[in-house]
């Protein structure tokens, strides 16, 4: 947790073309930066079970074509 921007900087610096940020729980600004680089975000049922309002808002905001749903 809390390392998304550090990881993003490392991936961009290494010119990594594809990556998935698993169970992403960062801010919308961080999500926007990740998406701007062409990466994906994954979510799981616990993030949208009603007890995590941040997770619900994040999932609503994410573009469907960049969202990976974990089962």
C-alpha positions in Angstrom: 0.0 0.0 0.0 1.1 3.5 -0.7 3.7 2.5 -3.3 1.7 3.0 -6.5 3.5 6.2 -7.6 6.9 4.7 -6.8 6.1 1.7 -8.9 4.6 3.8 -11.7 7.9 5.8 -11.8 9.9 2.6 -12.0 7.7 1.1 -14.7 7.9 4.3 -16.8 11.6 4.6 -16.3 12.1 1.0 -17.4 9.7 1.5 -20.4 7.6 -1.4 -19.3 4.7 -1.5 -21.8 2.1 -3.5 -19.8 1.3 -3.7 -16.1 -1.6 -4.3 -13.8 -2.0 -2.5 -10.5 -3.5 -5.3 -8.4 -6.2 -4.3 -5.9 -5.5 -0.7 -6.5 -6.6 1.5 -3.6 -4.9 4.8 -4.3 -6.4 8.2 -5.1 -8.2 9.2 -8.3 -5.3 11.4 -9.2 -2.9 8.4 -8.9 -5.3 6.3 -10.9 -5.4 8.9 -13.6 -1.6 9.0 -13.8 -1.5 5.2 -14.1 -4.2 5.1 -16.8 -2.4 7.9 -18.7 0.6 5.6 -19.0 -1.6 2.8 -20.5 -1.6 0.5 -17.5 -4.6 -1.3 -16.0 -6.2 -1.4 -12.5 -7.8 -4.5 -11.0 -10.5 -4.6 -8.4 -12.2 -7.4 -6.5 -15.5 -7.9 -4.7 -14.2 -6.8 -1.3 -13.5 -3.3 -2.8 -17.2 -2.8 -3.7 -19.0 -4.7 -0.9 -20.5 -1.5 0.5 -18.1 -1.0 3.4 -15.4 0.7 1.3 -16.9 3.9 -0.2 -13.5 4.8 -1.8 -13.4 1.5 -3.7 -17.0 2.0 -4.9 -16.2 5.5 -6.2 -13.0 4.3 -7.8 -14.8 1.5 -9.7 -17.5 3.9 -10.8 -14.9 6.3 -12.1 -12.6 3.9 -14.0 -13.1 3.4 -17.7 -14.5 -0.1 -18.4 -11.8 -0.9 -20.9 -9.0 -0.4 -18.3 -10.7 -2.3 -15.5 -9.8 -5.9 -14.7 -12.2 -7.6 -12.4 -10.8 -10.3 -10.0 -12.9 -13.3 -9.1 
